[in-house]
């Protein structure tokens, strides 16, 4: 009886040891996949690509705003003066802030991917501790990394930088308003290009 009981205890202990070894093997496989140095390269690449995406947007906006500012100042007779210098400074400040924002978006994209990876890693480790075998755990870890990357890439460029040069909008609008006002003065109340009250037409008939 005692010998049988001892064997049973040994078998139970051996089963427990094997179970623990299987769990550790599964967890080790999961961690090996998540800690692969290639994943760090993907973090870096996502951050760089996201920063470039938003930086390109900023550069396009800056080019448009620079043209608008140039023509607005010229239309207002302010080219070459202190107002041009001031607005150029504002343009540069807005650009710098937008570039910082673009960089932050890249950093955030990288951070979000890391967070997704750590969340899925923790979930898989819990499954391994509950009995998920090492082979299945490794396969699921690989798929999880792929899905996390695809999702993060999509989310990272789903937004826009917004209007990065709002400080200059009033300058352009003022120029447009002034242009509209001048147009109304020239054509709304008569000008040298249109006869007033039809008198031009009558006078022409009188001289013919």
C-alpha positions, 0 to 999 in steps of 0.5 A: 500500500505504501509503495503504491502510494509512493509511486502515485505521488511520484507520478503526480509529481512527474506530471506536475513537473511536465505540466510546468515545463510545458507551460514554461516552454510555451511562455518561452516561445511566446517571449522569444517571438515578441522579443525578436530584434526584428520587431524593434526595427518594425517599431522604428520603421512605423515611427519613421513612416508615420512621421514622414506621412505627417511631415509631407502634409505639413510641407504641402500646407506650408508651400500653399500658405507661403504662396497665399501670404506672398500674394496677400501681402502684395495685394495689400501693398505690404511686400518688403516691409515689417508686416512681411517680416512679421508674417514670415516669422509667424509662418516659420513658427507655425511650421516648427510647431507642426513638424513637432506635432508630426514627430509626436504622431510618429512616436505615438504610433510606435508607442501604440504598437508596443502597447498592442504587442504587450497586451497580446503577449500578456493574453497569450501567456495567460493562455499558456498558463491555462494549458495552451501548448507551445506550438499553438502559442507560437503560431498565435504569437506570430499572427498577433504580431502581424495583425498588430502591425497592420492595424497600427499602420492603418490607424497611424495614417487615418488622421490628418495634421489639421490646419497647421497654419491657422495664424495666417488665415486672417491675413489671407481673409483680410486680403480677400475681403479687401479685393472684394471691396475694391471689386465692388467699388469699381464695378458695383457703382460704375467705372471707366469700363462701364457707362453710368446709368446708360449715359455712355450708350446715349452719348455714343448715339448722339455723336454718331 
